[in-house]
């Protein structure tokens, strides 16, 4: 187990923008950073990172939290795993309690698939470097490809021996369960190894964990496939993985461009040559998940194809999906008979990079030129070409970019611009209608298709679900909780060295039963507990809380729907009636507390008045006189609080 003190140190040290920045391309907007959410598909950024408050929040899907929360959501880490990852990043030493056999068994059960895959990776690597067959067949193959030993180890390359159950026997002897071997596709249902007599490529997820394998056959056997891959599992979804992405992500961000190739060896060869912003789709057409993965880091993608025209045409058909995501796509056609690996080996790094720069062509224009060579002067085929290109342009969500492409295509294809605009608009309307129908089917609503010239029948729209109404009292409780979360560690009184949390909690300690909302009462209780332990009540404590409900609520409380524009400050425009929000916490705390207490005092006045009325009806003079004195004091206190909060209190 990780000591609580160490957990707090890690969460206090971790910078949310640095952690999230390893997985998502972020751009500054005011005092915050924005990017495309990695948790749901979106084209307009709604994912916000607040460095000053050290949390993230997506306003599309609602996810939010600390750096640890992000890793738990994005990488499927447990809380201890997220803390270890952050500790390693920030060079914080963790002294953990030694795991007992029972604890180790529980850990293996929890992380069994990742642990077993990592064992398989080391097994294949050991076979490659430390067996005669592995060295003569596998290592020799990689070295013939020009791969150095350090790059072989970095990418987790290995060799699967020809014995039918070598890995299965070794893994079960180490205590790994056979059902996990079967689930990961390392063993078949007959107890034999799935990968045999093949050089092995480890497939990593974005954080670098081994999630699957690919094996290339070594013997020339026309009946066996050249490559075989692990099946999809709980930790591996092929459509969401790009080979080499964990090694390429930083370079992609730095270069603001992603180079896409087809094969594993292409990625490794380019990476070894210093061209690190490269990934592979592993022989499949780009999927929505893979496109989203690239777009987190850059909107610019450069795709390398070999010189086979037929293969290029087939590949181009799947690229409209990339345009739909508003990405900038360029195509590089390599010389005939060359792939990225072979061409790099033939011409060297400098010439290869020059070729990529000079030969990169816009996807739409490249597609036009390629298809024009095929249709030549055939008018029917030419019309089909125009429809094909219009279909691609219509996928681009940006109308300005669409217009620019139409203008350029009009010149290249010798077609009137107005005709292309009209045809593109037809396709755009068709696409929008199709999406509307899909959305309606998904939501279970029915579309009424009205024939042209007829008036649609009146329908009663289904009202949107109503959010629960927040009462004025609950709003006051929420405001106190917000102050504790956001500013609990700020100073209330410098002379007495009292924090905002100490001031607020001291006033509320005997009034916890007055809280209607359990969740906001919990914030006060946690603050009280922290203060009793002699610890500060900081935003990081709540954001990084192990209870997801507390962490999520803290993020919601911290987020403000508006920010003070840095442009105002640059122009010398400041608030005149009060201090800036973060500098006004003392007044904010006092006002929130007074409003809460005023609400309570109004309630007490009402309750006491009911007792007065009852005593008067019953003719109990002694009790009546006592209650009237109490009421006078309550009203005095109520009016005093009303003056402080500038609130008008109605009599009654």
N, C-alpha and C positions, 0 to 999 in steps of 0.2 A: 504494500500500500504506500501511497505517496503522502508524506506529512502535510497537514492542512497549511502550515506556514509556508511550505514550498509551493503549494498550489497558488496561494495568494501572491507570492513573489513572481511566479510565472505570469499570472494574469495581469499584474501591475506592470510588468516589463514589456509584455507583448504589445506591439502596435498594430491595430486592426488594419490600417491601410497597407502595411508591409505584408501581413499574412494573406489578406484577400487578394492583394496585388500579384501574388504568385499564381493565382488561378483565374483572375478576372482582369481584363484591361479596364483601368479606371481613368477617368478624366475629371479635372477639377471643375466644379461649379460652385462659385462662392466659397464658403468655408468648408464645404463638403466635397466628396468625390462621387461620381456616378458611373454606372456601367450596366451591361446587360446581365440580368439575373441568371445565375448558374443553376437555379432550382426550377425554373419553368421557362418555356419558350416565349420569347418576346422580341420585338423589333425596335421598340422605343424604350430606352433605358428607364427603369423604375427602381433600380437597385442603388441604394445610397449608403455610403460609408462616411461616418462622422468621426474624423481623427480626434477632434477636441473632446469628444465624449467616449471614444474608443468602442464604438459599436457599429453594426451594420443593420440595415432594414430594407426589405423589399416591399414596395407599396402595391405590387402586383399580386404576389402570392402570400404576403404577410409574414414571411420568415424573417427573423432578426435575432441579434444577440451579440455575444462576445467573439473574440478570435477562436476560443475553444468551441463555442457553439457552431461557428462556421465550419470548422474542421469536422465536427461530429455530423453535421448535416451533409456536407459535401463529400467527405471521404468515408462516411459510415464508421467513424472512429467511436470508441467508447470515450467517456470523459477522461479516464486515466491515459488512454492513448493520445488524446488531443493534448493533454498537459505534457506528456513526454515529447511529442513532436515539437511543441513550442519551446520546451526547455532545451532541446537539441539545437533549435534555430538560434536561440539567444544565449547559448553557452552557459546555461544554468545547470549546476550539478544536482542531480536528484539522488538522495539516499533513501532507498526503499527498504521496507522490511523484507527479509529473505522469504521467498515463497516456500511454503510447506508443500508436500506432495499433493495434499488436497487442493490447495490454492492453485498449484500448477495445473492440476487436472481440470479445474474450473476454467482457468485461462485458456487452456488448449481447446476446451469445448466451445468457448466463446469465439475464439479466433482460429478455429480448426482449419478452415479452408485456406486462409492466407498463410498460416504456418506450414501446412502441407505443401502448398505451391512453392514456398520458399525452400523447403527441404528438397523438393524435386529439382529446383533450379541448381542447388548446390550439388545434388547427385549427378546431374547431367554435366555440370562444370568439372566435377572430379573425374568423370569418365573421359572427358575431353583431354584433360591435362595429365592424368595419372595412369592411363591404361595404354597398352601398346596399340590396340585397335583404334582407340579414340585419337591418339596422336597421329597415327599413320593415315587414318581416314578423315576424321573430323577436323583436327587441328590443321592438317595439311591442306584441306579444302579452304578453310578460312584464310590461311596464310597465302594460298594461291590467289585469293581475292584481294590480297594486299592488306588484310586487317592486322594491326599490331595487337600484341597481347593485352595491353591496357584497355583497348577499345573492346576487345572480346569479353573481358571481364566486366567492363562497364555496362554493356548491353545484355549481359547474362546469357552469352552463347554457350552451347554445350553439345553433348553427343549422347544419343540413346543407343545402347548396345543392342546387338541382334538377339540376345537371349530372350526367350519368351516372357519371363517374369522377373527380370533383374530388379527393376524399380519396385515392383509390388512386394517382393521378398524383403528387400532392404527397408522399405517404409514400414511394413508390418512388424519387422524385427525391432524397429525403433519405437513401436507402440502406437503407430498411426492406424486409425480404423479403416477397414476395407470399404465400408459404405461411403466414407469420404473420398477415398481413391476413385471409387466408381462415379461418385457425383461430379468430381472434377474432370472426369474423362481420362484420367491417368491409367486406369485399369478397366478392362471390359468385363462383361458379366460372367465370362468364363475364367476370370482371375488372371488373365494375361495382360501384359503391358500394351497400351494403345500405341505408344511411339516405340518403334524398334528400327535399329540400323538407319537412323536419320540424324542429321545435324539439327540442333535445336535452337530456336529463337524464343526468348522469354518476352511475353507481352505484359507491359506494366500499365497500371492505371496512372492518373495524372499526378498522384503523390509518390509514385515510384514503387508501389507494391506489386509483386507478380500476381497477375490474375488469370493468365492462360499461357499456352505454348503453341508454337507452330513448328512442325518438323518437315525438313526437306529430305527426300529419299536420296540415297547414295548409289544404289545400284540401278542400272538401266533396265527398267521393267515397264513396258508399255501398259501393262494391266493395272499398275498401281499409280495413284495420283502423285504428282510431283511434290505437292505440299498437302499436309493434313493439319487441321487445327483442333484445339480443345473445343468441346461443346459449350454452349452458353450455360452459365450457372448463376447462382445468387450473387456472385462477385464479378461476373463477366458477361456483359452485353455487347456483342460485337459491333452493333450499330452505333454505340456510344464511345467506342475506343479508337484512337488513332495511334498507330505504332510510332514510338519515339517521342510522343507528346511530352512526357515527363522530362525528357532531356532538352526539348526544343522550346518550351514555353517562355523562358526568360529571353532567349534570343529572338523569338517571334515578337515579343513586346518591344524589345530594343530596336529591331529592324523595322517594326511596324509592317511586317509582311510574313506570310506563311508560304513556304514552298511545299507543294504536294507531289509526291511521287507514288509509284505503285508498289514497289517491293521492299522487303526488309533490308536486303543488302544495299539497295540504293540509299536508304536512310543512313545506314552505318557508314558507308563509304563517304558520303557527303559530310557527315558529322566529323569523321576522322580528318577530313581535309579542312576543317574550320568553318564549314557552312552548316551551322547548327540549327537554323530556323526551318528545319525540314521534318515532315511527318509523312506517313504512308497510310493509305486507306486499306491496305492489306488485300489488294486485288478486287475489292468490291466498289460499286458505284457509291459516291458520297451519299450519306444519309442525313436526315434532319438533325439527328443527335451529333454527328461528326461536324456538320456545318456550324451548329451552335457552339461546339467546343472551340473551333477556330475563332469564331467571332467574339468570343470572350476576350481574346488577346489582340485581334486585329481585324479590320474589315477588308484587308487586302490579301488576296490569295493568288499565287502563281502556280499553275499546274503544268508539269512536265510530261510530255508524251513522246513515245518513240515515233519513228517515221512511217509507221503503218497507217495509211489513210483510212482503211476500213475500221481498224480499231479505234481511231480517233473519232470518226463519225459516230460510232456506237457510244463512246464515252460522252460525247457532247450532248447527247439526248438527255442525260441525267443532270445537266448543269443548270437548267432553268430554276431548280430549287435553290441554287446558290444566289441567283439573281433576286429571287423572292425575298431573301434575307438582306437585300440591299448591300451586297458585298461587291467589291471591285475585283473582277476576275480577269486575269491575263493568262494567255496560253503560250507555251514555248514548245515548238516542234523540233525534236532533236534530229540530227542527220539520219538518213536511212540505215537501218541495221544497228543503231546505237540505243542503249538505254542510259539513264543517268550515271550508273556505276561505270559502265564500259567507256562512255565518252569522257568522263572525268579522268579515268586511268590513261586514256589515249592522249588527251590534250593538256592535262595539268590544271591546277586550280585557277590560275589567273585567266587563262583562255576560256575555261568553263564559265567563270563568273561574267566575263565580258560577253560571252554568247548569250547568257541568260538575260543580261541587261538589254542588249541590242536586238535580240530576236523575240522578246516578249511582245505579244500583240493582244490588243483588246479582244475579249471573248466574242462579242457580237460581230465585230469586223472580221475576225479570224473565221468565224462560222460562215459569214457571207462569202468570203473569198474561196473557202474550201468547197462550198456547195455550188458556187458559180462555175467553177472548173468542171463540175459534173454535169450541170444542165446545159451548158453552152448556149446554143441558139434555139433550143426546144421551148416554145412558148408555154406549153402545158406544164413542163417541169419547172419553168421559171416562175409561173404563178404559184406552184407548190412551194418553191423556195421562199417567195415573198410571204406566204402564209406562215411558214416555219419561223422566219425571222421575226415577223410581227408577233407571233405567239411568245417568242422569247422576250421581246421588248416589253410586252404587256405585263410580264411578270415583275418588272422593276417597280417597286412601290413609289419611288420618288418621281413625281410628274415632270420636274425640270430635267432630270437625267433622261427620262423617256423621250422628252422633246428633243434633247441634244442628239440622242441616238437616231431618232427618226430623220433629223436634218442630215446627219452624216450618211445614213443608209440610203436616203433619197438620191444622193450624189453617186454613191457606189453602184446602186442597182438601177439607176436611171428611171426612177419612178417618182411621180409627183408627190410632193411632201403632204399635200392635203389628203391624198388617197391613203397614204400610210397612217396619217393621223386618224382618219375615219375608221380604218380597219383595226387599228390598235385600240381605239375606244370601244369598238364592238367586243373585242376580246376581253378588255378590262371589265366591261359590264357583265359579260358572261362569267368571268372569274368571281366577281363580287356576288353575283346571284347564286353561284354554286356554293360559295362560302356561307351565304345567308341560309341556304337550304340545309347545309351540313350543321350549322349552328342550331337551326330550328329542330332538326332531328335529334341532336344531342340534348337539347333542353326539353324535348318532348312536346314542343308546340307544333301547331298546324299552320301551314301557309295556305292562304286562299288565292288561287290563281284565277284572275278575272280576265275573261276574253276581252280583246280590244274593243272599245266602244261601249262597254257595259259599265255600270256604276257598281262599285263593290258594296256588298251588304255591310250594314253597320255591325261592328263587333265590339264586345266589351273586353278591353285589354286586361290581362291578368296583372294586378298591381304587384309591384316589387315587394319582397318581404320587408316588413317594418322592423327597424332596429329597436331594441329595448330602450325605453325612455329613461334618461338619466335624471334622477331627482336632484333638486337644488342641494339637499343635504349630502347626497352621494358625490356631487361635484366638489363640494368643500372637502370631503374626505380624500378624494382623488388629488386635489391640489396639495394637501398636506403630504400625501404619499410621494407626489412628484418632487416636492422640495427635499424630502429626505433622500430620495434616490439621486437627484441631480446635484444637490448642494449640501448634503449632510456633513461633509468634511470641511466646508468653508467656515471661516471665522465669523461668529456673531458679535462677540465682544472681545476686542484685542486686549484690553486692560485685564480682564478676568480670564482670558484665553478660553472662552467658551465657544464651542462649535454650534452651527445651525442645528445639528441633530440633538445636541445636549439641550439647547433652548427649547426646541419643539417637543421632544420626548418628555422633558421635565413637566411641561404644561399638560401633557396628554396621559401621563402614566396612570392616573386614577380614573381616566375617562374612556378606557378602551371599550368598555361595555356600551358606550354611546355610539360606536361605529356600527352602521348598518351593513357595510360591505366587509365580508370576511377577508377578501384579498387585500384591501387597503389597510385593514387592521393588522394583517400579517406583516406588512412593511414596517409598521410602527413597532410591532413585537420584535422583529429581527433587528431593528435599529437599537432597541432597548437592550437586547441580548449582546449586541456588539459593544455597546458602551459599557455594560457591566463587565465585559471581558477586557476592557481597557483598549479596545481597537477602534479605529476610525470607521465612520459610516461613509464609504466612498461609492461612486457609481460603479467601479469595477467589481465591488463586492456583489452588487445586485445583478449586474450584467452577466458575470461569470458564475452565478449561483448554480449549484448542481441540480436544483429543482427547475425544470424547464418552464413551469408556470411562472415562477418568480422572475427568471431571466427574461422571458417573453414580455411580461408585464413591465419590467424595468425599461426595456427598449421602447415600448409604447409610451411610457411616461416621459422618457427623455426626448423623444422626437417632437420637434416643433414643426408645424406645417409651413412656417415661414422662417426666413433668416434675414438678419440685417445685411443689406447688400454691401460688399466690400467696395463697390464703386462709389457709394455715398461717402464712405470714409476717405477715399482718395480725393474726392471733390470737397472735403471739409464740411460735409453735411452730417450733423449729429443730432441726437435727441435733445430737445431743449427743456422739456418739462420733467424729465427724470433721467436717471443714470441708464447706461446700457444694461440690458437684461442680466448679463452675467455679473455685473457690478452692483446690482440692486437687490441682492438676495436677502439682506437684512430686512429691508422694508417689505419685500415679498413674503418673507417668513412671518413677520409680525401681522401683516394684513391677512394672510391665509389663516393664521391661528385665531385672530380676532373674529374673522367671519365664522369660523367653526364654533367658537365659544358663544358668539351672538346667536347663532342658530339654536344652540343648546339653551341659552338663557330665555329666548322666546318660548321654547318648549316648556321650560320650568314655570315661566309666568302663566302660561295657559293652564298647566296642570294645577298650579296653586290657586288660580282663579276658580277653577271647577270645585276645589275644596272649600273656598270661601262661599261660593253659591250654595253648596250643600249645607255648610254650617249655618248660613243665614236662614235657609228654609227650615232647618231643624230647631232654630232658636238657641243654638249653643253659643252664648255670648263670649265665654272665656276662650274657647277655641277660635272663634271669629276674630277676636282682638289679636291673638297670636299670629294668625294667618295673615291679617292685614299688615302687621309689622314686617313679616317675612316678605310679603308682596312688595312693600315699599322698597326694601333693600334689593329685591330682584329687579324691579323696574329701574332703580338707580343704576344698577350694574348693566342692565340691558341698554339703557340710554347712553351710558358711557362708551360701551362697545360700539353702539350705532354711530356715535360721533366720530370715533376713531376710524371706522370703516366708511364713513359718509353714507350711511344707509338710513333711509326713511322707514320707520317702524309704525305701522298702523295700529291705532288703539283698538282694544278689544280683547 
